[in-house]
Amino acid sequence: MDWTAIGLSLRLAACTTLVLFLLGLPLAYWLTVSKRRWKFLIEALVALPLVLPPTVLGFYILMALGPLSPVGRFYEKVVGRGLAFSFQGLLVASILYSLPFTIRPFITGFGGVDRRLIEASWCLGESRLGTFFRIVLPLSWPGLLTGIILSFAHTLGEFGVVYMVGGNIPGETRTVSISIYDDFQAMHYAEAGQTALFLLAVSFLALSLTYALQRKVWIV
């Protein structure tokens, strides 16, 4: 197995999940409680990666991060290297691509909190921020945990977007899915099979953990 590619994918999945957790909490909560009429536009934008082909999304992300874009030029000026075909570029692409897999479970978790408990907290003098951390967040943890696990597993196995944005640079942008593709193209079927089995096992364990925890919560 290509342990370098596996390690890179695990690091990418961990970083993506952490960023999505921090960004997804306020966004998902706003989408849950907001009464804005134009909220559906934000919801559609968040869900867009679910219906767009990965190559299309990867193309637009690559154009947005490339050296001819304002973002790409600014990043290269500050850091001294391009954002495209780098781990940092992969991270941006993975965050955008896995966004709906984090946001939707978060929204489900927030939406399952009894509104009466929130209003009771306000009546007792607790601030909105305090209510969120003391009431909403603890009661939403099944949905939050689902979003964390799904975003991690989804990032770990993504191919099209990371290949478009990062290419195939060993130790830098060569993820586990690209490693499997390369081994298959080179007819190294044994190596491809071993790495694919590892990815299958991790994905199965992630989903099994999600369903097991949710079932335990609802039964108890």
Helices and strands as residue ranges (DSSP letters): H 3-33, H 39-51, H 54-65, H 70-79, H 87-111, H 115-123, H 128-131, I 132-136, H 137-139, H 141-157, H 160-166, H 176-185, H 189-219
